[in-house]
Every structure is written in C-alpha cells, then in structure tokens.
C-alpha cells in the first residue's frame, strides 16, 4: 500500500512535462476547477436546504452575493465572509 500511495503521489511530478504538452489537459486545467467548485456549492446548498426542510432561497442568495462580489472585487476573503454573514442572517430570520 505504501508503494502504491507513493507512486500515486509522485505520478503528477513524473508525468508533468508530458501533460503540459497536451492541449486537452490545458483545457481541463482551465475549466475543471470552476466546474468542481460550482458542483460542490450546489450540492452543499441543496443539502443544507433539505436539512432545514425549506427551499434553498438563503443558500441561493448567499451564492449570488459571493459570485457578484468575487466578479467585481476579486477578493476571496471578502466574498466568502459576506456570503457567510448573509446566509447566517437569512437562516436566522
């Protein structure tokens, strides 16, 4: 197991030069992180709404605020903090 784990962790470093040459890998590198973050945010928002037995309005409002602040100011900490505060205020109402 240790050899397999070490091999899997070393693989990106060994295959890095080969991967950088391929166009498809570059496209995935630009698209995939955003897609994964969107899917995680939607899954989390839906799960929290189901736990509260409500429609995901508070989650949607917080996500929209985070996206708008990030798009406008490009300050990740500001976006996350504002989204968290708005979400907590909305579910507290």
Biopython code that builds the backbone (N, CA, C, O; Angstrom):
import numpy as np
from Bio.PDB.StructureBuilder import StructureBuilder

atoms = [
    (1, "UNK", "N", (0.820, -1.182, 0.000)),
    (1, "UNK", "CA", (0.000, 0.000, 0.000)),
    (1, "UNK", "C", (0.868, 1.251, 0.000)),
    (1, "UNK", "O", (0.548, 2.239, -0.661)),
    (2, "UNK", "N", (1.950, 1.201, 0.733)),
    (2, "UNK", "CA", (2.833, 2.362, 0.789)),
    (2, "UNK", "C", (3.437, 2.685, -0.568)),
    (2, "UNK", "O", (3.547, 3.853, -0.941)),
    (3, "UNK", "N", (3.828, 1.655, -1.303)),
    (3, "UNK", "CA", (4.411, 1.863, -2.635)),
    (3, "UNK", "C", (3.363, 2.437, -3.586)),
    (3, "UNK", "O", (3.670, 3.335, -4.371)),
    (4, "UNK", "N", (2.140, 1.934, -3.525)),
    (4, "UNK", "CA", (1.069, 2.442, -4.383)),
    (4, "UNK", "C", (0.771, 3.903, -4.037)),
    (4, "UNK", "O", (0.626, 4.731, -4.936)),
    (5, "UNK", "N", (0.680, 4.221, -2.762)),
    (5, "UNK", "CA", (0.421, 5.598, -2.341)),
    (5, "UNK", "C", (1.539, 6.521, -2.798)),
    (5, "UNK", "O", (1.272, 7.595, -3.337)),
    (6, "UNK", "N", (2.761, 6.127, -2.596)),
    (6, "UNK", "CA", (3.901, 6.932, -3.038)),
    (6, "UNK", "C", (3.888, 7.109, -4.552)),
    (6, "UNK", "O", (4.142, 8.204, -5.055)),
    (7, "UNK", "N", (3.597, 6.046, -5.270)),
    (7, "UNK", "CA", (3.533, 6.134, -6.730)),
    (7, "UNK", "C", (2.450, 7.090, -7.220)),
    (7, "UNK", "O", (2.672, 7.876, -8.141)),
    (8, "UNK", "N", (1.286, 7.017, -6.601)),
    (8, "UNK", "CA", (0.198, 7.907, -6.998)),
    (8, "UNK", "C", (0.514, 9.371, -6.699)),
    (8, "UNK", "O", (0.132, 10.260, -7.460)),
    (9, "UNK", "N", (1.203, 9.617, -5.605)),
    (9, "UNK", "CA", (1.568, 10.997, -5.260)),
    (9, "UNK", "C", (2.698, 11.509, -6.129)),
    (9, "UNK", "O", (2.769, 12.711, -6.388)),
    (10, "UNK", "N", (3.575, 10.647, -6.585)),
    (10, "UNK", "CA", (4.707, 11.058, -7.421)),
    (10, "UNK", "C", (4.317, 11.169, -8.893)),
    (10, "UNK", "O", (4.998, 11.856, -9.655)),
    (11, "UNK", "N", (3.251, 10.517, -9.301)),
    (11, "UNK", "CA", (2.860, 10.487, -10.712)),
    (11, "UNK", "C", (2.702, 11.870, -11.347)),
    (11, "UNK", "O", (3.205, 12.066, -12.453)),
    (12, "UNK", "N", (2.035, 12.839, -10.715)),
    (12, "UNK", "CA", (1.919, 14.156, -11.357)),
    (12, "UNK", "C", (3.269, 14.830, -11.612)),
    (12, "UNK", "O", (3.423, 15.551, -12.598)),
    (13, "UNK", "N", (4.239, 14.601, -10.736)),
    (13, "UNK", "CA", (5.548, 15.211, -10.921)),
    (13, "UNK", "C", (6.323, 14.524, -12.038)),
    (13, "UNK", "O", (7.040, 15.177, -12.796)),
    (14, "UNK", "N", (6.179, 13.225, -12.138)),
    (14, "UNK", "CA", (6.869, 12.469, -13.184)),
    (14, "UNK", "C", (6.228, 12.734, -14.544)),
    (14, "UNK", "O", (6.931, 12.885, -15.543)),
    (15, "UNK", "N", (4.900, 12.789, -14.586)),
    (15, "UNK", "CA", (4.183, 12.955, -15.851)),
    (15, "UNK", "C", (3.959, 14.422, -16.214)),
    (15, "UNK", "O", (3.397, 14.710, -17.271)),
    (16, "UNK", "N", (4.386, 15.358, -15.359)),
    (16, "UNK", "CA", (4.157, 16.777, -15.593)),
    (16, "UNK", "C", (4.612, 17.284, -16.950)),
    (16, "UNK", "O", (3.823, 17.917, -17.651)),
    (17, "UNK", "N", (5.845, 17.035, -17.347)),
    (17, "UNK", "CA", (6.287, 17.526, -18.659)),
    (17, "UNK", "C", (5.457, 16.956, -19.820)),
    (17, "UNK", "O", (5.176, 17.659, -20.790)),
    (18, "UNK", "N", (5.078, 15.708, -19.715)),
    (18, "UNK", "CA", (4.264, 15.096, -20.767)),
    (18, "UNK", "C", (2.871, 15.713, -20.788)),
    (18, "UNK", "O", (2.322, 15.970, -21.860)),
    (19, "UNK", "N", (2.294, 15.953, -19.607)),
    (19, "UNK", "CA", (0.937, 16.504, -19.526)),
    (19, "UNK", "C", (0.866, 17.946, -20.017)),
    (19, "UNK", "O", (-0.137, 18.340, -20.612)),
    (20, "UNK", "N", (1.908, 18.738, -19.783)),
    (20, "UNK", "CA", (1.891, 20.151, -20.186)),
    (20, "UNK", "C", (1.831, 20.331, -21.698)),
    (20, "UNK", "O", (1.386, 21.373, -22.177)),
    (21, "UNK", "N", (2.266, 19.347, -22.440)),
    (21, "UNK", "CA", (2.279, 19.448, -23.905)),
    (21, "UNK", "C", (0.916, 19.208, -24.528)),
    (21, "UNK", "O", (0.713, 19.566, -25.688)),
    (22, "UNK", "N", (-0.005, 18.630, -23.822)),
    (22, "UNK", "CA", (-1.282, 18.245, -24.406)),
    (22, "UNK", "C", (-2.335, 19.332, -24.224)),
    (22, "UNK", "O", (-2.539, 19.853, -23.128)),
    (23, "UNK", "N", (-2.993, 19.657, -25.329)),
    (23, "UNK", "CA", (-3.986, 20.716, -25.358)),
    (23, "UNK", "C", (-5.188, 20.393, -24.462)),
    (23, "UNK", "O", (-5.701, 21.274, -23.772)),
    (24, "UNK", "N", (-5.626, 19.163, -24.472)),
    (24, "UNK", "CA", (-6.799, 18.767, -23.694)),
    (24, "UNK", "C", (-6.558, 18.943, -22.189)),
    (24, "UNK", "O", (-7.465, 19.348, -21.462)),
    (25, "UNK", "N", (-5.371, 18.647, -21.730)),
    (25, "UNK", "CA", (-5.039, 18.811, -20.321)),
    (25, "UNK", "C", (-5.078, 20.292, -19.948)),
    (25, "UNK", "O", (-5.537, 20.646, -18.862)),
    (26, "UNK", "N", (-4.603, 21.148, -20.833)),
    (26, "UNK", "CA", (-4.675, 22.587, -20.594)),
    (26, "UNK", "C", (-6.104, 23.085, -20.505)),
    (26, "UNK", "O", (-6.428, 23.911, -19.652)),
    (27, "UNK", "N", (-6.961, 22.581, -21.389)),
    (27, "UNK", "CA", (-8.373, 22.974, -21.351)),
    (27, "UNK", "C", (-9.035, 22.506, -20.062)),
    (27, "UNK", "O", (-9.805, 23.247, -19.452)),
    (28, "UNK", "N", (-8.740, 21.287, -19.651)),
    (28, "UNK", "CA", (-9.290, 20.783, -18.394)),
    (28, "UNK", "C", (-8.792, 21.596, -17.209)),
    (28, "UNK", "O", (-9.542, 21.829, -16.261)),
    (29, "UNK", "N", (-7.543, 22.029, -17.248)),
    (29, "UNK", "CA", (-6.981, 22.826, -16.177)),
    (29, "UNK", "C", (-7.659, 24.181, -16.040)),
    (29, "UNK", "O", (-7.725, 24.739, -14.944)),
    (30, "UNK", "N", (-8.162, 24.709, -17.149)),
    (30, "UNK", "CA", (-8.863, 25.990, -17.092)),
    (30, "UNK", "C", (-10.322, 25.815, -16.690)),
    (30, "UNK", "O", (-10.871, 26.694, -16.025)),
    (31, "UNK", "N", (-10.964, 24.730, -17.060)),
    (31, "UNK", "CA", (-12.401, 24.544, -16.877)),
    (31, "UNK", "C", (-12.755, 23.765, -15.616)),
    (31, "UNK", "O", (-13.711, 24.118, -14.926)),
    (32, "UNK", "N", (-12.019, 22.738, -15.308)),
    (32, "UNK", "CA", (-12.394, 21.797, -14.259)),
    (32, "UNK", "C", (-12.454, 22.400, -12.847)),
    (32, "UNK", "O", (-13.408, 22.106, -12.127)),
    (33, "UNK", "N", (-11.496, 23.221, -12.414)),
    (33, "UNK", "CA", (-11.611, 23.758, -11.047)),
    (33, "UNK", "C", (-12.907, 24.539, -10.819)),
    (33, "UNK", "O", (-13.550, 24.377, -9.782)),
    (34, "UNK", "N", (-13.290, 25.373, -11.763)),
    (34, "UNK", "CA", (-14.532, 26.127, -11.617)),
    (34, "UNK", "C", (-15.738, 25.189, -11.609)),
    (34, "UNK", "O", (-16.653, 25.368, -10.806)),
    (35, "UNK", "N", (-15.747, 24.212, -12.478)),
    (35, "UNK", "CA", (-16.866, 23.268, -12.530)),
    (35, "UNK", "C", (-17.003, 22.503, -11.222)),
    (35, "UNK", "O", (-18.115, 22.297, -10.735)),
    (36, "UNK", "N", (-15.890, 22.086, -10.656)),
    (36, "UNK", "CA", (-15.935, 21.345, -9.392)),
    (36, "UNK", "C", (-16.447, 22.242, -8.271)),
    (36, "UNK", "O", (-17.258, 21.803, -7.455)),
    (37, "UNK", "N", (-15.989, 23.487, -8.218)),
    (37, "UNK", "CA", (-16.453, 24.401, -7.178)),
    (37, "UNK", "C", (-17.948, 24.672, -7.302)),
    (37, "UNK", "O", (-18.649, 24.732, -6.292)),
    (38, "UNK", "N", (-18.439, 24.833, -8.515)),
    (38, "UNK", "CA", (-19.874, 25.068, -8.720)),
    (38, "UNK", "C", (-20.675, 23.854, -8.250)),
    (38, "UNK", "O", (-21.675, 23.999, -7.547)),
    (39, "UNK", "N", (-20.239, 22.672, -8.636)),
    (39, "UNK", "CA", (-20.944, 21.457, -8.217)),
    (39, "UNK", "C", (-20.924, 21.292, -6.702)),
    (39, "UNK", "O", (-21.937, 20.918, -6.111)),
    (40, "UNK", "N", (-19.802, 21.560, -6.073)),
    (40, "UNK", "CA", (-19.725, 21.455, -4.611)),
    (40, "UNK", "C", (-20.641, 22.474, -3.932)),
    (40, "UNK", "O", (-21.315, 22.145, -2.956)),
    (41, "UNK", "N", (-20.667, 23.701, -4.439)),
    (41, "UNK", "CA", (-21.528, 24.729, -3.843)),
    (41, "UNK", "C", (-22.996, 24.357, -3.991)),
    (41, "UNK", "O", (-23.765, 24.496, -3.039)),
    (42, "UNK", "N", (-23.398, 23.888, -5.166)),
    (42, "UNK", "CA", (-24.790, 23.499, -5.381)),
    (42, "UNK", "C", (-25.186, 22.309, -4.510)),
    (42, "UNK", "O", (-26.269, 22.290, -3.925)),
    (43, "UNK", "N", (-24.315, 21.333, -4.432)),
    (43, "UNK", "CA", (-24.595, 20.149, -3.614)),
    (43, "UNK", "C", (-24.727, 20.532, -2.143)),
    (43, "UNK", "O", (-25.640, 20.068, -1.459)),
    (44, "UNK", "N", (-23.829, 21.367, -1.659)),
    (44, "UNK", "CA", (-23.879, 21.795, -0.269)),
    (44, "UNK", "C", (-25.126, 22.625, 0.016)),
    (44, "UNK", "O", (-25.789, 22.434, 1.035)),
    (45, "UNK", "N", (-25.442, 23.551, -0.894)),
    (45, "UNK", "CA", (-26.623, 24.398, -0.704)),
    (45, "UNK", "C", (-27.889, 23.549, -0.662)),
    (45, "UNK", "O", (-28.750, 23.755, 0.194)),
    (46, "UNK", "N", (-28.002, 22.612, -1.567)),
    (46, "UNK", "CA", (-29.188, 21.758, -1.602)),
    (46, "UNK", "C", (-29.274, 20.903, -0.348)),
    (46, "UNK", "O", (-30.360, 20.719, 0.202)),
    (47, "UNK", "N", (-28.144, 20.379, 0.109)),
    (47, "UNK", "CA", (-28.139, 19.557, 1.319)),
    (47, "UNK", "C", (-28.545, 20.348, 2.552)),
    (47, "UNK", "O", (-29.290, 19.850, 3.396)),
    (48, "UNK", "N", (-28.058, 21.572, 2.657)),
    (48, "UNK", "CA", (-28.431, 22.401, 3.812)),
    (48, "UNK", "C", (-29.906, 22.775, 3.759)),
    (48, "UNK", "O", (-30.579, 22.798, 4.790)),
    (49, "UNK", "N", (-30.411, 23.066, 2.569)),
    (49, "UNK", "CA", (-31.833, 23.408, 2.439)),
    (49, "UNK", "C", (-32.700, 22.203, 2.815)),
    (49, "UNK", "O", (-33.719, 22.360, 3.488)),
    (50, "UNK", "N", (-32.306, 21.020, 2.390)),
    (50, "UNK", "CA", (-33.072, 19.823, 2.743)),
    (50, "UNK", "C", (-33.030, 19.570, 4.244)),
    (50, "UNK", "O", (-34.020, 19.127, 4.826)),
    (51, "UNK", "N", (-31.900, 19.845, 4.871)),
    (51, "UNK", "CA", (-31.785, 19.645, 6.317)),
    (51, "UNK", "C", (-32.718, 20.597, 7.067)),
    (51, "UNK", "O", (-33.238, 20.257, 8.130)),
    (52, "UNK", "N", (-32.927, 21.793, 6.506)),
    (52, "UNK", "CA", (-33.838, 22.751, 7.133)),
    (52, "UNK", "C", (-35.277, 22.549, 6.668)),
    (52, "UNK", "O", (-36.189, 23.218, 7.154)),
    (53, "UNK", "N", (-35.481, 21.626, 5.726)),
    (53, "UNK", "CA", (-36.799, 21.360, 5.141)),
    (53, "UNK", "C", (-37.396, 22.623, 4.538)),
    (53, "UNK", "O", (-38.543, 22.981, 4.807)),
    (54, "UNK", "N", (-36.592, 23.286, 3.719)),
    (54, "UNK", "CA", (-37.013, 24.530, 3.082)),
    (54, "UNK", "C", (-36.430, 24.597, 1.677)),
    (54, "UNK", "O", (-35.530, 23.835, 1.325)),
    (55, "UNK", "N", (-36.949, 25.507, 0.894)),
    (55, "UNK", "CA", (-36.354, 25.753, -0.417)),
    (55, "UNK", "C", (-35.035, 26.490, -0.222)),
    (55, "UNK", "O", (-34.875, 27.205, 0.767)),
    (56, "UNK", "N", (-34.099, 26.332, -1.131)),
    (56, "UNK", "CA", (-32.750, 26.896, -0.923)),
    (56, "UNK", "C", (-32.638, 28.388, -1.257)),
    (56, "UNK", "O", (-31.712, 28.790, -1.961)),
    (57, "UNK", "N", (-33.577, 29.219, -0.758)),
    (57, "UNK", "CA", (-33.514, 30.658, -1.058)),
    (57, "UNK", "C", (-32.347, 31.326, -0.363)),
    (57, "UNK", "O", (-31.652, 32.137, -0.976)),
    (58, "UNK", "N", (-32.114, 31.010, 0.891)),
    (58, "UNK", "CA", (-30.998, 31.623, 1.624)),
    (58, "UNK", "C", (-29.668, 31.226, 0.998)),
    (58, "UNK", "O", (-28.768, 32.055, 0.859)),
    (59, "UNK", "N", (-29.549, 29.969, 0.626)),
    (59, "UNK", "CA", (-28.325, 29.493, 0.004)),
    (59, "UNK", "C", (-28.103, 30.165, -1.344)),
    (59, "UNK", "O", (-26.991, 30.578, -1.671)),
    (60, "UNK", "N", (-29.180, 30.270, -2.125)),
    (60, "UNK", "CA", (-29.067, 30.898, -3.445)),
    (60, "UNK", "C", (-28.670, 32.360, -3.312)),
    (60, "UNK", "O", (-27.835, 32.842, -4.078)),
    (61, "UNK", "N", (-29.251, 33.073, -2.357)),
    (61, "UNK", "CA", (-28.907, 34.483, -2.157)),
    (61, "UNK", "C", (-27.439, 34.633, -1.771)),
    (61, "UNK", "O", (-26.751, 35.521, -2.274)),
    (62, "UNK", "N", (-26.961, 33.772, -0.883)),
    (62, "UNK", "CA", (-25.563, 33.842, -0.463)),
    (62, "UNK", "C", (-24.623, 33.519, -1.621)),
    (62, "UNK", "O", (-23.591, 34.170, -1.784)),
    (63, "UNK", "N", (-24.971, 32.524, -2.418)),
    (63, "UNK", "CA", (-24.130, 32.155, -3.565)),
    (63, "UNK", "C", (-24.094, 33.284, -4.585)),
    (63, "UNK", "O", (-23.029, 33.608, -5.110)),
    (64, "UNK", "N", (-25.237, 33.883, -4.872)),
    (64, "UNK", "CA", (-25.282, 35.002, -5.827)),
    (64, "UNK", "C", (-24.424, 36.157, -5.313)),
    (64, "UNK", "O", (-23.680, 36.765, -6.082)),
    (65, "UNK", "N", (-24.522, 36.462, -4.029)),
    (65, "UNK", "CA", (-23.715, 37.534, -3.464)),
    (65, "UNK", "C", (-22.223, 37.227, -3.587)),
    (65, "UNK", "O", (-21.439, 38.099, -3.965)),
    (66, "UNK", "N", (-21.835, 36.014, -3.276)),
    (66, "UNK", "CA", (-20.424, 35.629, -3.378)),
    (66, "UNK", "C", (-19.929, 35.763, -4.815)),
    (66, "UNK", "O", (-18.843, 36.291, -5.056)),
    (67, "UNK", "N", (-20.721, 35.289, -5.757)),
    (67, "UNK", "CA", (-20.316, 35.372, -7.168)),
    (67, "UNK", "C", (-20.178, 36.822, -7.607)),
    (67, "UNK", "O", (-19.201, 37.178, -8.265)),
    (68, "UNK", "N", (-21.146, 37.664, -7.250)),
    (68, "UNK", "CA", (-21.088, 39.068, -7.651)),
    (68, "UNK", "C", (-19.904, 39.797, -7.013)),
    (68, "UNK", "O", (-19.201, 40.548, -7.690)),
    (69, "UNK", "N", (-19.681, 39.580, -5.722)),
    (69, "UNK", "CA", (-18.549, 40.230, -5.071)),
    (69, "UNK", "C", (-17.218, 39.747, -5.628)),
    (69, "UNK", "O", (-16.294, 40.540, -5.813)),
    (70, "UNK", "N", (-17.116, 38.452, -5.895)),
    (70, "UNK", "CA", (-15.877, 37.914, -6.446)),
    (70, "UNK", "C", (-15.639, 38.449, -7.846)),
    (70, "UNK", "O", (-14.509, 38.784, -8.202)),
    (71, "UNK", "N", (-16.687, 38.532, -8.635)),
    (71, "UNK", "CA", (-16.570, 39.050, -10.004)),
    (71, "UNK", "C", (-16.162, 40.522, -9.989)),
    (71, "UNK", "O", (-15.354, 40.956, -10.811)),
    (72, "UNK", "N", (-16.724, 41.287, -9.052)),
    (72, "UNK", "CA", (-16.478, 42.733, -9.026)),
    (72, "UNK", "C", (-15.144, 43.089, -8.375)),
    (72, "UNK", "O", (-14.388, 43.892, -8.923)),
    (73, "UNK", "N", (-14.843, 42.500, -7.205)),
    (73, "UNK", "CA", (-13.687, 42.927, -6.422)),
    (73, "UNK", "C", (-12.503, 41.954, -6.453)),
    (73, "UNK", "O", (-11.379, 42.354, -6.151)),
    (74, "UNK", "N", (-12.730, 40.702, -6.809)),
    (74, "UNK", "CA", (-11.685, 39.679, -6.833)),
    (74, "UNK", "C", (-10.966, 39.540, -5.479)),
    (74, "UNK", "O", (-9.753, 39.342, -5.416)),
    (75, "UNK", "N", (-11.743, 39.650, -4.420)),
    (75, "UNK", "CA", (-11.238, 39.491, -3.060)),
    (75, "UNK", "C", (-11.935, 38.291, -2.426)),
    (75, "UNK", "O", (-13.059, 38.406, -1.938)),
    (76, "UNK", "N", (-11.277, 37.161, -2.433)),
    (76, "UNK", "CA", (-11.889, 35.918, -1.995)),
    (76, "UNK", "C", (-12.376, 35.989, -0.553)),
    (76, "UNK", "O", (-13.482, 35.543, -0.250)),
    (77, "UNK", "N", (-11.560, 36.544, 0.335)),
    (77, "UNK", "CA", (-11.940, 36.617, 1.742)),
    (77, "UNK", "C", (-13.190, 37.475, 1.927)),
    (77, "UNK", "O", (-14.081, 37.110, 2.696)),
    (78, "UNK", "N", (-13.265, 38.600, 1.237)),
    (78, "UNK", "CA", (-14.446, 39.459, 1.300)),
    (78, "UNK", "C", (-15.679, 38.713, 0.800)),
    (78, "UNK", "O", (-16.733, 38.765, 1.434)),
    (79, "UNK", "N", (-15.558, 38.029, -0.313)),
    (79, "UNK", "CA", (-16.685, 37.308, -0.899)),
    (79, "UNK", "C", (-17.198, 36.222, 0.035)),
    (79, "UNK", "O", (-18.403, 36.103, 0.261)),
    (80, "UNK", "N", (-16.283, 35.436, 0.574)),
    (80, "UNK", "CA", (-16.683, 34.341, 1.461)),
    (80, "UNK", "C", (-17.293, 34.882, 2.753)),
    (80, "UNK", "O", (-18.314, 34.376, 3.219)),
    (81, "UNK", "N", (-16.672, 35.905, 3.330)),
    (81, "UNK", "CA", (-17.185, 36.466, 4.582)),
    (81, "UNK", "C", (-18.577, 37.069, 4.380)),
    (81, "UNK", "O", (-19.472, 36.836, 5.193)),
    (82, "UNK", "N", (-18.766, 37.831, 3.319)),
    (82, "UNK", "CA", (-20.069, 38.446, 3.063)),
    (82, "UNK", "C", (-21.133, 37.381, 2.804)),
    (82, "UNK", "O", (-22.249, 37.481, 3.313)),
    (83, "UNK", "N", (-20.794, 36.370, 2.019)),
    (83, "UNK", "CA", (-21.743, 35.296, 1.750)),
    (83, "UNK", "C", (-22.127, 34.545, 3.009)),
    (83, "UNK", "O", (-23.292, 34.191, 3.195)),
    (84, "UNK", "N", (-21.158, 34.302, 3.871)),
    (84, "UNK", "CA", (-21.434, 33.608, 5.127)),
    (84, "UNK", "C", (-22.339, 34.440, 6.033)),
    (84, "UNK", "O", (-23.289, 33.917, 6.615)),
    (85, "UNK", "N", (-22.042, 35.731, 6.151)),
    (85, "UNK", "CA", (-22.854, 36.605, 7.005)),
    (85, "UNK", "C", (-24.289, 36.681, 6.485)),
    (85, "UNK", "O", (-25.239, 36.575, 7.261)),
    (86, "UNK", "N", (-24.445, 36.865, 5.176)),
    (86, "UNK", "CA", (-25.792, 36.950, 4.592)),
    (86, "UNK", "C", (-26.536, 35.634, 4.799)),
    (86, "UNK", "O", (-27.715, 35.641, 5.153)),
    (87, "UNK", "N", (-25.875, 34.527, 4.587)),
    (87, "UNK", "CA", (-26.523, 33.224, 4.777)),
    (87, "UNK", "C", (-26.970, 33.042, 6.230)),
    (87, "UNK", "O", (-28.097, 32.620, 6.490)),
    (88, "UNK", "N", (-26.089, 33.361, 7.163)),
    (88, "UNK", "CA", (-26.437, 33.194, 8.579)),
    (88, "UNK", "C", (-27.578, 34.120, 8.969)),
    (88, "UNK", "O", (-28.447, 33.725, 9.747)),
    (89, "UNK", "N", (-27.598, 35.339, 8.448)),
    (89, "UNK", "CA", (-28.704, 36.238, 8.738)),
    (89, "UNK", "C", (-30.018, 35.723, 8.152)),
    (89, "UNK", "O", (-31.059, 35.795, 8.805)),
    (90, "UNK", "N", (-29.975, 35.215, 6.946)),
    (90, "UNK", "CA", (-31.194, 34.746, 6.289)),
    (90, "UNK", "C", (-31.781, 33.490, 6.940)),
    (90, "UNK", "O", (-33.000, 33.357, 7.043)),
    (91, "UNK", "N", (-30.922, 32.574, 7.376)),
    (91, "UNK", "CA", (-31.481, 31.371, 8.009)),
    (91, "UNK", "C", (-31.900, 31.664, 9.444)),
    (91, "UNK", "O", (-32.672, 30.909, 10.035)),
    (92, "UNK", "N", (-31.389, 32.764, 10.007)),
    (92, "UNK", "CA", (-31.784, 33.145, 11.358)),
    (92, "UNK", "C", (-33.115, 33.863, 11.392)),
    (92, "UNK", "O", (-33.727, 33.985, 12.453)),
    (93, "UNK", "N", (-33.577, 34.343, 10.237)),
    (93, "UNK", "CA", (-34.833, 35.086, 10.211)),
    (93, "UNK", "C", (-36.040, 34.168, 10.272)),
    (93, "UNK", "O", (-37.177, 34.641, 10.258)),
]
sb = StructureBuilder()
sb.init_structure("model")
sb.init_model(0)
sb.init_chain("A")
sb.init_seg("    ")
for serial, (resi, resn, name, xyz) in enumerate(atoms, 1):
    if name == "N":
        sb.init_residue(resn, " ", resi, " ")
    sb.init_atom(name, np.array(xyz, "f"), 0.0, 1.0, " ", f" {name:<3s}", serial, name[0])
structure = sb.get_structure()
